[in-house]
Amino acid sequence: MAIRRTGEAEMTSAIREWLNLGVRWFHVFAGIMWVGQTYYFTWLDGQFGKLEKKAAANGTDSKVWMVHSGGFYTVQKQKSLGVAPEQVRWFRWEALLTWVAGLILLVLVYYLGDGLIDPDVANISKGAGVAIGVGAMIAGWIIYDLAVRSPLGNSQAAFVAFALMMTAVVAWGLMHVFSGRAAYIHLGAIFGTIMTVNVWMRILPAQRRMLAAAAAGESLMRRRERRQNCVRAQYVYGRAGGVFDVEQSLSGGDLWEPLRVGNYAGAGCRGMGSCETYPGSVSAFQHSH
């Protein structure tokens, strides 16, 4: 009977390890697609800003030319919708899939595993730790959303200062509740939750309104969407558990805890404070050889 129970335990452990590996790779791959395309469009908007200034000065065409995979690509920002709404490509599932995979991984590794609580840090039950972790993710989105909608959202400097303070406070709190690695991962989970909910509850509804206006023939020049380039770099930083190992190796333990807080605070300030305003527009993507 004991041998049978041991075999079942080993099988369960093996299944969990394979599931952990599969979800981890899916999470990383989905995150690459999400963060990569977001940075691409951020770069693209920057290029269009430069080209539009040149076009206004000398009347040149504002197109971005690129070369990749044996072909030449040109992208042009449109001020009206030239195709049916159903032909417009949306970028939305990458964010959701990354967040769902990350949440599953969080449950497998920390909520069902043994790495969440460190008795030397805080003597709390695993149930209490799970409640704190989930509550922190929900509270993070609520605080962020309220801050963006408040007068803070109208001042980049004020929002940077607020983001710096809140990220430092949250990082310090997590490091005094969870194990070091779990604190890192949960801060990344908070950033990921903010980004994902922001996409589905704020950005996508605004894009639907913009698409409906364009389909109705309204001018998009006066319609402006404000998007927060929230916490992309520090999300990846926080989700990469290996970073914690490197800093632990460098610090020799808790000696450099303020440095770790500073890393988070600086990353949060850099990403959450990056609020950019873009004119409403539609980008046409053409491929030529």
Backbone as numpy.savetxt, mean C-alpha at the origin, in Angstrom:
# Nx Ny Nz CAx CAy CAz Cx Cy Cz
-1.16 -45.39 19.18 -1.99 -44.19 19.18 -1.12 -42.94 19.18
-0.05 -42.97 20.01 0.86 -41.82 20.09 1.56 -41.59 18.75
1.95 -42.70 18.08 2.61 -42.58 16.78 1.66 -41.96 15.76
0.38 -42.39 15.82 -0.61 -41.87 14.88 -0.82 -40.37 15.09
-0.90 -39.94 16.35 -1.08 -38.53 16.63 0.13 -37.72 16.18
1.32 -38.29 16.36 2.53 -37.61 15.91 2.53 -37.44 14.39
2.12 -38.49 13.69 2.06 -38.41 12.23 1.05 -37.38 11.76
-0.11 -37.31 12.42 -1.12 -36.32 12.05 -0.62 -34.90 12.31
0.09 -34.73 13.42 0.63 -33.41 13.74 1.66 -32.98 12.71
2.53 -33.94 12.28 3.54 -33.61 11.29 2.89 -33.28 9.94
1.82 -34.00 9.59 1.12 -33.73 8.34 0.47 -32.35 8.38
-0.17 -32.04 9.51 -0.80 -30.73 9.66 0.23 -29.61 9.57
1.38 -29.82 10.20 2.46 -28.83 10.15 2.98 -28.66 8.73
3.12 -29.78 8.00 3.61 -29.71 6.63 2.62 -28.97 5.73
1.32 -29.25 5.90 0.30 -28.56 5.11 0.34 -27.06 5.39
0.48 -26.71 6.66 0.53 -25.29 7.02 1.75 -24.61 6.41
2.89 -25.32 6.40 4.10 -24.73 5.83 3.96 -24.51 4.33
3.39 -25.51 3.62 3.18 -25.34 2.18 2.17 -24.23 1.89
1.12 -24.16 2.72 0.13 -23.10 2.55 0.76 -21.74 2.81
1.59 -21.69 3.83 2.31 -20.46 4.15 3.17 -20.02 2.97
3.92 -20.96 2.39 4.79 -20.65 1.27 3.98 -20.16 0.05
2.90 -20.88 -0.26 2.09 -20.51 -1.42 1.47 -19.13 -1.27
0.89 -18.86 -0.10 0.26 -17.56 0.13 1.31 -16.45 0.13
2.49 -16.75 0.70 3.55 -15.75 0.75 3.98 -15.33 -0.65
4.17 -16.31 -1.54 4.57 -15.98 -2.90 3.47 -15.24 -3.63
2.22 -15.63 -3.42 1.10 -14.93 -4.05 1.05 -13.49 -3.55
1.26 -13.31 -2.26 1.24 -11.97 -1.67 2.33 -11.09 -2.27
3.53 -11.63 -2.40 4.64 -10.88 -2.97 4.37 -10.55 -4.43
3.89 -11.51 -5.20 3.65 -11.29 -6.62 2.55 -10.26 -6.84
1.44 -10.38 -6.08 0.35 -9.41 -6.21 0.83 -8.02 -5.79
1.66 -7.96 -4.74 2.20 -6.68 -4.30 3.09 -6.04 -5.34
3.88 -6.85 -6.05 4.72 -6.32 -7.12 3.85 -5.69 -8.20
2.78 -6.36 -8.59 1.89 -5.82 -9.61 1.24 -4.52 -9.14
0.79 -4.52 -7.87 0.10 -3.35 -7.35 1.03 -2.15 -7.19
2.10 -2.33 -6.44 3.01 -1.22 -6.19 3.71 -0.80 -7.48
4.05 -1.78 -8.33 4.73 -1.45 -9.58 3.88 -0.59 -10.49
2.62 -0.96 -10.70 1.79 -0.15 -11.59 1.47 1.20 -10.98
1.42 1.27 -9.64 1.16 2.55 -9.00 2.32 3.50 -9.21
3.55 3.01 -9.02 4.72 3.84 -9.27 4.83 4.20 -10.74
4.43 3.30 -11.62 4.47 3.59 -13.05 3.57 4.76 -13.38
2.35 4.75 -12.88 1.43 5.84 -13.18 1.84 7.14 -12.49
2.47 7.03 -11.33 3.00 8.23 -10.69 4.09 8.86 -11.55
4.99 8.02 -12.08 6.02 8.49 -12.99 5.40 9.07 -14.25
4.37 8.39 -14.78 3.73 8.83 -16.02 3.09 10.20 -15.84
2.41 10.42 -14.71 1.81 11.73 -14.45 2.88 12.81 -14.35
4.03 12.46 -13.76 5.12 13.43 -13.70 5.64 13.80 -15.08
5.74 12.81 -15.96 6.19 13.08 -17.32 5.18 13.95 -18.07
3.90 13.67 -17.88 2.87 14.47 -18.55 2.90 15.91 -18.04
3.18 16.09 -16.75 3.28 17.45 -16.22 4.36 18.25 -16.91
5.52 17.62 -17.13 6.62 18.29 -17.82 6.27 18.56 -19.29
5.68 17.55 -19.94 5.36 17.69 -21.37 4.28 18.73 -21.61
3.30 18.82 -20.71 2.23 19.80 -20.87 2.76 21.23 -20.76
3.77 21.42 -19.90 4.38 22.75 -19.80 5.10 23.10 -21.10
5.82 22.12 -21.69 6.50 22.36 -22.95 5.50 22.60 -24.07
4.39 21.83 -24.05 3.38 21.99 -25.09 2.74 23.36 -25.03
2.51 23.85 -23.82 1.93 25.19 -23.68 2.88 26.26 -24.18
4.20 26.00 -24.08 5.18 27.01 -24.47 5.45 27.02 -25.98
5.55 25.82 -26.60 5.92 25.78 -28.01 4.96 24.99 -28.89
3.85 24.51 -28.32 2.82 23.84 -29.12 3.15 22.42 -29.52
4.11 21.78 -28.87 4.44 20.39 -29.21 3.41 19.43 -28.64
3.39 18.21 -29.19 2.44 17.19 -28.76 2.91 16.55 -27.45
2.00 16.39 -26.48 2.38 15.84 -25.19 2.13 14.34 -25.16
3.06 13.59 -25.68 3.02 12.13 -25.65 4.28 11.61 -24.98
4.13 10.48 -24.30 5.27 9.82 -23.68 5.62 8.60 -24.52
6.85 8.58 -25.04 7.32 7.47 -25.86 8.20 6.56 -25.02
8.01 5.24 -25.19 8.79 4.25 -24.44 9.16 3.10 -25.36
10.17 2.35 -24.95 10.55 1.14 -25.67 10.63 0.00 -24.67
10.04 -1.14 -25.05 10.06 -2.30 -24.17 9.64 -3.54 -24.97
10.30 -4.65 -24.71 9.93 -5.95 -25.30 9.84 -5.91 -26.81
10.78 -5.27 -27.45 10.84 -5.30 -28.91 9.84 -4.41 -29.59
9.22 -3.47 -28.87 8.26 -2.57 -29.49 8.35 -1.19 -28.90
7.75 -0.21 -29.60 7.69 1.15 -29.11 6.26 1.44 -28.64
6.16 2.11 -27.51 4.85 2.43 -26.93 4.73 3.93 -26.76
3.55 4.44 -27.04 3.29 5.85 -26.81 2.02 5.98 -25.99
2.06 6.82 -24.96 0.93 7.06 -24.08 0.56 8.53 -24.17
-0.72 8.80 -24.32 -1.20 10.17 -24.42 -2.37 10.37 -23.48
-2.33 11.44 -22.71 -3.42 11.74 -21.78 -4.56 12.41 -22.54
-5.76 11.88 -22.34 -6.94 12.38 -23.04 -7.81 13.21 -22.08
-8.44 14.23 -22.61 -9.36 15.04 -21.84 -10.82 14.66 -22.06
-11.04 13.64 -22.88 -12.39 13.14 -23.12 -12.30 11.64 -23.35
-13.42 10.95 -23.22 -13.45 9.50 -23.37 -13.80 9.14 -24.81
-12.85 8.49 -25.50 -13.05 8.18 -26.90 -13.53 6.76 -27.15
-13.76 5.98 -26.11 -14.24 4.61 -26.24 -15.41 4.41 -25.29
-16.06 3.25 -25.42 -17.15 2.92 -24.51 -16.59 2.69 -23.10
-17.35 3.01 -22.06 -16.84 2.86 -20.69 -16.35 1.45 -20.38
-17.00 0.42 -20.98 -16.59 -0.95 -20.68 -15.23 -1.31 -21.29
-14.70 -0.47 -22.16 -13.39 -0.73 -22.76 -12.25 -0.11 -21.96
-12.57 0.63 -20.93 -11.55 1.27 -20.11 -10.98 0.25 -19.12
-9.66 0.17 -19.05 -8.99 -0.78 -18.16 -8.90 -0.21 -16.76
-9.41 -0.96 -15.78 -9.35 -0.55 -14.38 -8.20 -1.26 -13.68
-7.60 -0.57 -12.72 -6.55 -1.17 -11.90 -7.06 -1.19 -10.46
-7.63 -2.32 -10.08 -8.24 -2.39 -8.74 -7.99 -3.72 -8.04
-7.94 -4.81 -8.78 -7.85 -6.13 -8.13 -6.48 -6.38 -7.52
-5.44 -5.71 -8.04 -4.11 -5.92 -7.49 -4.06 -5.55 -6.01
-4.69 -4.43 -5.68 -4.69 -3.98 -4.28 -5.43 -4.97 -3.38
-6.61 -5.37 -3.82 -7.43 -6.26 -3.00 -6.77 -7.62 -2.81
-6.21 -8.17 -3.89 -5.58 -9.49 -3.79 -4.33 -9.44 -2.91
-3.57 -8.35 -3.00 -2.40 -8.21 -2.13 -2.82 -8.18 -0.67
-3.85 -7.41 -0.38 -4.30 -7.26 1.02 -4.88 -8.57 1.55
-5.70 -9.25 0.75 -6.30 -10.52 1.20 -5.22 -11.55 1.47
-4.25 -11.67 0.55 -3.15 -12.63 0.75 -2.35 -12.27 1.99
-2.10 -10.98 2.20 -1.37 -10.56 3.39 -2.13 -10.87 4.67
-3.44 -10.69 4.64 -4.25 -10.99 5.82 -4.23 -12.49 6.14
-4.34 -13.31 5.10 -4.27 -14.76 5.30 -2.92 -15.15 5.90
-1.86 -14.54 5.38 -0.52 -14.81 5.88 -0.38 -14.37 7.34
-0.96 -13.23 7.65 -0.92 -12.73 9.03 -1.59 -13.72 9.98
-2.72 -14.27 9.56 -3.44 -15.23 10.39 -2.63 -16.52 10.54
-2.10 -17.04 9.42 -1.37 -18.30 9.46 -0.11 -18.22 10.32
0.66 -17.15 10.15 1.96 -17.05 10.80 1.86 -16.57 12.24
0.99 -15.58 12.48 0.98 -14.95 13.79 -0.26 -15.28 14.63
-1.44 -15.27 14.04 -2.63 -15.50 14.84 -2.85 -16.97 15.14
-2.40 -17.85 14.22 -2.46 -19.29 14.47 -1.11 -19.86 14.87
-0.05 -19.08 14.67 1.29 -19.52 15.02 1.71 -19.02 16.39
3.02 -18.98 16.60 3.54 -18.65 17.93 4.38 -17.37 17.96
4.39 -16.61 16.87 5.30 -15.47 16.83 4.70 -14.14 17.22
3.45 -14.12 17.66 2.78 -12.85 17.93 3.23 -12.21 19.23
3.24 -12.99 20.31 3.48 -12.46 21.65 4.87 -12.84 22.14
5.56 -11.88 22.73 6.82 -12.13 23.41 6.61 -11.81 24.89
6.65 -12.82 25.77 6.41 -12.56 27.20 7.37 -11.55 27.81
8.56 -11.41 27.22 9.51 -10.43 27.73 9.12 -9.00 27.36
8.22 -8.87 26.39 7.76 -7.54 25.97 6.46 -7.17 26.67
5.48 -8.08 26.59 4.18 -7.84 27.24 3.56 -9.19 27.59
3.11 -9.31 28.80 2.50 -10.56 29.27 0.99 -10.51 29.03
0.60 -10.72 27.77 -0.82 -10.72 27.41 -1.14 -12.02 26.69
-2.42 -12.34 26.61 -2.84 -13.56 25.94 -2.81 -13.36 24.43
-2.80 -14.48 23.70 -2.82 -14.39 22.25 -4.12 -13.76 21.76
-5.24 -14.09 22.42 -6.51 -13.48 22.04 -6.48 -11.97 22.15
-5.88 -11.46 23.22 -5.76 -10.02 23.38 -4.87 -9.43 22.29
-3.80 -10.16 21.94 -2.90 -9.69 20.90 -3.59 -9.62 19.54
-4.39 -10.64 19.24 -5.14 -10.64 17.98 -6.10 -9.45 17.93
-6.80 -9.22 19.05 -7.75 -8.10 19.11 -7.03 -6.77 18.91
-5.85 -6.63 19.49 -5.08 -5.40 19.33 -4.65 -5.23 17.88
-4.18 -6.33 17.26 -3.73 -6.25 15.88 -4.85 -5.87 14.92
-5.99 -6.53 15.04 -7.13 -6.23 14.16 -7.63 -4.82 14.43
-7.73 -4.46 15.70 -8.19 -3.12 16.05 -7.27 -2.04 15.52
-5.95 -2.30 15.53 -5.00 -1.32 15.02 -5.18 -1.10 13.53
-5.46 -2.17 12.77 -5.67 -2.02 11.33 -6.93 -1.20 11.04
-8.00 -1.48 11.77 -9.25 -0.74 11.56 -9.08 0.72 11.98
-8.48 0.93 13.15 -8.28 2.30 13.65 -7.35 3.09 12.73
-6.36 2.41 12.15 -5.44 3.11 11.25 -6.17 3.73 10.07
-7.08 2.96 9.46 -7.84 3.50 8.33 -8.75 4.65 8.77
-9.44 4.49 9.88 -10.37 5.53 10.34 -9.62 6.84 10.61
-8.49 6.75 11.30 -7.71 7.95 11.62 -7.19 8.60 10.35
-6.67 7.78 9.43 -6.16 8.31 8.17 -7.25 9.03 7.38
-8.40 8.38 7.26 -9.49 8.95 6.47 -10.00 10.25 7.08
-10.14 10.27 8.40 -10.59 11.49 9.07 -9.57 12.61 8.90
-8.29 12.26 8.95 -7.24 13.27 8.80 -7.25 13.87 7.40
-7.43 13.01 6.39 -7.45 13.51 5.01 -8.64 14.43 4.79
-9.79 14.11 5.41 -10.99 14.91 5.23 -10.99 16.17 6.09
-10.11 16.24 7.06 -10.04 17.40 7.95 -9.18 18.49 7.31
-9.07 19.65 7.96 -8.19 20.70 7.43 -6.74 20.25 7.25
-6.32 19.20 7.95 -4.96 18.68 7.76 -4.73 18.28 6.31
-5.78 17.75 5.67 -5.65 17.29 4.31 -5.42 18.40 3.30
-5.64 19.65 3.72 -5.43 20.78 2.82 -4.02 21.35 2.88
-3.24 20.86 3.81 -1.87 21.35 3.97 -0.92 20.16 3.98
-0.03 20.11 3.00 0.90 18.99 2.93 1.84 19.00 4.14
2.29 20.18 4.54 3.21 20.26 5.68 2.54 19.77 6.96
1.29 20.19 7.17 0.57 19.76 8.37 0.32 18.27 8.35
0.01 17.73 7.16 -0.27 16.31 7.07 1.01 15.50 7.28
2.13 16.02 6.79 3.41 15.36 7.01 3.71 15.28 8.51
3.50 16.39 9.19 3.78 16.42 10.63 2.86 15.45 11.38
1.59 15.43 10.99 0.63 14.52 11.63 1.01 13.06 11.36
1.38 12.76 10.11 1.76 11.39 9.75 3.00 10.95 10.51
3.95 11.86 10.64 5.17 11.56 11.38 4.86 11.21 12.83
4.02 12.02 13.44 3.67 11.80 14.84 2.90 10.50 15.03
1.88 10.28 14.21 1.03 9.11 14.38 1.79 7.82 14.08
2.63 7.82 13.06 3.38 6.62 12.73 4.36 6.27 13.84
5.01 7.29 14.41 5.94 7.05 15.52 5.20 6.51 16.74
4.03 7.07 17.03 3.25 6.63 18.19 2.79 5.18 18.01
2.27 4.87 16.83 1.78 3.50 16.57 2.94 2.51 16.62
4.07 2.86 16.00 5.23 1.97 16.01 5.70 1.72 17.43
5.79 2.78 18.22 6.23 2.63 19.61 5.26 1.74 20.39
3.95 1.95 20.18 2.96 1.14 20.89 3.03 -0.33 20.51
3.15 -0.62 19.22 3.21 -2.01 18.77 4.45 -2.71 19.30
5.55 -1.99 19.37 6.79 -2.59 19.85 6.75 -2.89 21.35
5.78 -2.33 22.06 5.64 -2.61 23.48 4.48 -3.57 23.76
3.91 -4.14 22.70 2.82 -5.11 22.85 3.20 -6.44 22.21
3.75 -6.40 21.00 4.06 -7.60 20.23 5.55 -7.91 20.27
5.88 -9.09 19.73 7.28 -9.39 19.48 7.80 -8.42 18.42
9.12 -8.30 18.30 9.68 -7.34 17.37 9.23 -7.55 15.94
9.30 -8.80 15.47 8.89 -9.09 14.09 7.40 -8.85 13.89
6.59 -9.24 14.87 5.14 -9.04 14.75 4.79 -7.55 14.71
5.55 -6.74 15.45 5.32 -5.30 15.42 5.60 -4.75 14.03
6.71 -5.20 13.41 7.04 -4.78 12.05 5.92 -5.16 11.09
5.49 -6.40 11.15 4.49 -6.89 10.22 3.15 -6.18 10.41
2.78 -5.91 11.65 1.50 -5.25 11.89 1.51 -3.80 11.42
2.64 -3.12 11.52 2.68 -1.77 10.98 2.53 -1.80 9.46
3.18 -2.80 8.82 2.98 -2.98 7.39 1.54 -3.31 7.07
0.88 -4.11 7.92 -0.53 -4.46 7.70 -1.43 -3.24 7.84
-1.09 -2.34 8.76 -1.87 -1.11 8.90 -1.75 -0.27 7.64
-0.53 -0.11 7.13 -0.34 0.63 5.90 -1.09 -0.01 4.73
-0.99 -1.34 4.64 -1.67 -2.05 3.56 -3.18 -1.90 3.64
-3.73 -1.93 4.85 -5.17 -1.75 5.02 -5.59 -0.35 4.60
-4.82 0.65 5.01 -5.12 2.04 4.61 -5.14 2.16 3.10
-4.12 1.61 2.45 -4.01 1.72 1.00 -5.16 1.02 0.29
-5.48 -0.20 0.73 -6.51 -0.98 0.05 -7.89 -0.37 0.23
-8.23 0.00 1.45 -9.54 0.61 1.69 -9.63 1.95 0.97
-8.52 2.68 0.92 -8.51 3.95 0.20 -8.82 3.74 -1.28
-8.27 2.68 -1.86 -8.54 2.38 -3.27 -10.01 2.09 -3.49
-10.59 1.21 -2.65 -11.95 0.72 -2.91 -13.04 1.66 -2.41
-12.76 2.44 -1.39 -13.79 3.31 -0.83 -13.67 4.76 -1.24
-12.51 5.18 -1.73 -12.33 6.58 -2.08 -11.94 6.78 -3.54
-10.89 6.07 -3.99 -10.39 6.30 -5.34 -11.34 5.74 -6.40
-11.76 4.49 -6.26 -12.62 3.88 -7.28 -13.96 4.59 -7.44
-14.66 4.96 -6.35 -15.91 5.72 -6.55 -15.68 7.04 -7.29
-14.57 7.72 -7.00 -14.27 8.96 -7.72 -14.00 8.69 -9.20
-13.32 7.58 -9.49 -13.06 7.23 -10.88 -14.35 6.85 -11.61
-15.27 6.20 -10.91 -16.56 5.88 -11.53 -17.33 7.15 -11.89
-17.29 8.13 -10.99 -17.96 9.40 -11.28 -17.29 10.10 -12.46
-15.96 10.04 -12.52 -15.24 10.65 -13.62 -15.57 9.95 -14.94
-15.66 8.62 -14.91 -15.98 7.86 -16.12 -17.40 8.15 -16.58
-18.33 8.25 -15.63 -19.72 8.57 -15.99 -19.81 9.96 -16.59
-19.06 10.91 -16.03 -19.07 12.27 -16.56 -18.49 12.31 -17.97
-17.41 11.54 -18.18 -16.80 11.50 -19.50 -17.73 10.86 -20.52
-18.42 9.78 -20.11 -19.35 9.11 -21.02 -20.52 10.03 -21.38
-20.85 10.96 -20.46 -21.95 11.89 -20.72 -21.49 13.10 -21.50
-20.20 13.15 -21.81 -19.68 14.24 -22.62 -19.26 15.46 -21.84
-19.18 15.36 -20.52 -18.77 16.51 -19.71 -17.26 16.70 -19.82
-16.84 17.94 -19.69 -15.43 18.25 -19.72 -14.79 17.81 -18.42
-13.60 17.23 -18.53 -12.89 16.76 -17.35 -11.84 17.75 -16.86
-11.68 18.82 -17.57 -10.64 19.77 -17.20 -10.90 20.39 -15.84
-12.19 20.52 -15.48 -12.53 21.17 -14.21 -12.74 20.16 -13.10
-12.69 18.89 -13.45 -12.89 17.85 -12.45 -11.53 17.36 -11.99
-11.25 17.52 -10.67 -9.95 17.15 -10.15 -10.11 16.12 -9.06
-9.29 15.09 -9.15 -9.32 14.03 -8.15 -8.04 14.11 -7.33
-8.21 14.06 -6.03 -7.07 14.14 -5.14 -6.76 12.74 -4.62
-5.56 12.31 -4.89 -5.19 10.94 -4.52 -3.99 10.96 -3.62
-4.05 10.16 -2.62 -2.92 10.07 -1.71 -2.01 8.93 -2.16
-0.76 9.26 -2.41 0.23 8.22 -2.69 0.62 7.60 -1.36
-0.33 6.84 -0.74 -0.12 6.49 0.65 0.78 5.28 0.82
1.79 5.52 1.56 2.58 4.54 2.28 2.98 3.33 1.46
3.36 3.53 0.20 3.74 2.37 -0.61 5.09 1.82 -0.19
6.09 2.70 -0.12 7.44 2.21 0.18 7.51 1.59 1.57
6.90 2.25 2.56 6.97 1.72 3.91 6.07 0.50 4.09
5.05 0.34 3.23 4.25 -0.89 3.27 5.14 -2.08 2.91
5.89 -1.94 1.82 6.80 -3.01 1.41 7.86 -3.23 2.50
8.37 -2.13 3.04 9.37 -2.21 4.11 8.83 -2.97 5.32
7.61 -2.63 5.71 7.03 -3.25 6.89 6.66 -4.70 6.68
6.29 -5.06 5.44 5.89 -6.44 5.17 7.09 -7.35 4.95
8.26 -6.76 4.72 9.46 -7.58 4.50 10.07 -7.91 5.86
9.73 -9.07 6.39 10.20 -9.43 7.73 11.70 -9.52 7.84
12.41 -9.75 6.71 13.86 -9.84 6.76 14.51 -8.55 7.21
13.85 -7.42 7.00 14.40 -6.15 7.44 14.59 -6.14 8.94
13.65 -6.76 9.65 13.75 -6.82 11.10 15.00 -7.60 11.51
15.27 -8.71 10.82 16.45 -9.50 11.14 17.73 -8.69 10.95
17.79 -7.91 9.87 18.98 -7.10 9.61 19.18 -6.08 10.71
18.11 -5.38 11.08 18.24 -4.35 12.10 18.54 -4.96 13.46
17.97 -6.11 13.74 18.29 -6.78 14.99 19.77 -7.15 15.04
20.28 -7.62 13.90 21.69 -7.99 13.84 22.59 -6.77 14.04
22.19 -5.65 13.46 22.98 -4.43 13.60 22.91 -3.85 15.00
21.71 -3.95 15.60 21.50 -3.29 16.88 21.95 -4.13 18.06
21.92 -5.45 17.89 22.25 -6.33 19.00 21.14 -6.41 20.02
19.90 -6.20 19.60 18.77 -6.30 20.53 17.95 -5.04 20.53
17.58 -4.59 21.72 16.70 -3.45 21.85 17.43 -2.12 21.97
18.75 -2.12 21.83 19.52 -0.90 22.03 19.12 0.20 21.06
18.78 -0.19 19.81 18.46 0.80 18.79 16.96 0.88 18.53
16.18 0.64 19.53 14.73 0.72 19.33 14.29 2.08 18.82
14.84 3.21 19.35 14.45 4.50 18.78 14.77 4.62 17.30
15.85 3.95 16.85 16.19 3.99 15.43 15.13 3.28 14.61
14.63 2.15 15.11 13.60 1.42 14.38 12.33 2.26 14.31
11.99 2.93 15.41 10.82 3.82 15.39 11.04 4.93 14.36
12.25 5.46 14.32 12.55 6.52 13.36 12.43 6.05 11.92
12.83 4.81 11.67 12.69 4.27 10.32 11.24 4.26 9.88
10.37 3.78 10.78 8.95 3.76 10.46 8.39 5.16 10.31
8.75 6.04 11.23 8.21 7.39 11.20 8.62 8.10 9.91
9.89 7.95 9.54 10.34 8.58 8.31 9.66 8.02 7.09
9.49 6.70 7.06 8.81 6.09 5.91 7.36 6.53 5.84
6.68 6.56 6.97 5.28 7.00 6.98 5.15 8.44 6.57
6.07 9.29 7.05 6.05 10.70 6.67 6.23 10.86 5.18
7.17 10.11 4.61 7.47 10.23 3.19 6.28 9.82 2.34
5.59 8.76 2.71 4.50 8.26 1.87 3.18 8.91 2.16
2.79 9.00 3.46 1.48 9.53 3.80 1.40 11.02 3.53
2.52 11.71 3.55 2.50 13.14 3.30 2.56 13.50 1.84
2.63 12.51 0.97 2.71 12.79 -0.45 1.33 12.86 -1.04
0.74 14.03 -0.99 -0.61 14.23 -1.52 -0.51 15.01 -2.81
-0.91 14.40 -3.90 -0.79 15.06 -5.19 -2.17 15.25 -5.80
-2.34 16.33 -6.53 -3.60 16.62 -7.17 -3.41 16.54 -8.68
-4.23 15.74 -9.33 -4.12 15.56 -10.77 -5.41 16.03 -11.43
-5.31 16.62 -12.61 -6.53 16.95 -13.34 -7.19 15.67 -13.82
-8.52 15.67 -13.83 -9.24 14.50 -14.33 -8.89 14.26 -15.78
-8.57 13.04 -16.13 -8.16 12.75 -17.50 -8.24 11.27 -17.74
-8.13 10.91 -19.00 -8.11 9.52 -19.40 -6.87 9.30 -20.23
-6.11 8.25 -19.94 -4.88 7.99 -20.69 -5.15 6.96 -21.78
-4.72 7.29 -23.00 -4.84 6.36 -24.13 -3.49 5.69 -24.34
-3.48 4.38 -24.45 -2.25 3.61 -24.57 -2.21 3.00 -25.96
-1.20 3.40 -26.76 -1.09 2.92 -28.12 0.22 2.16 -28.28
0.22 1.16 -29.13 1.42 0.34 -29.35 1.76 0.39 -30.82
3.02 0.65 -31.12 3.45 0.69 -32.52 4.80 0.02 -32.65
5.10 -0.51 -33.79 6.39 -1.14 -34.06 7.17 -0.30 -35.05
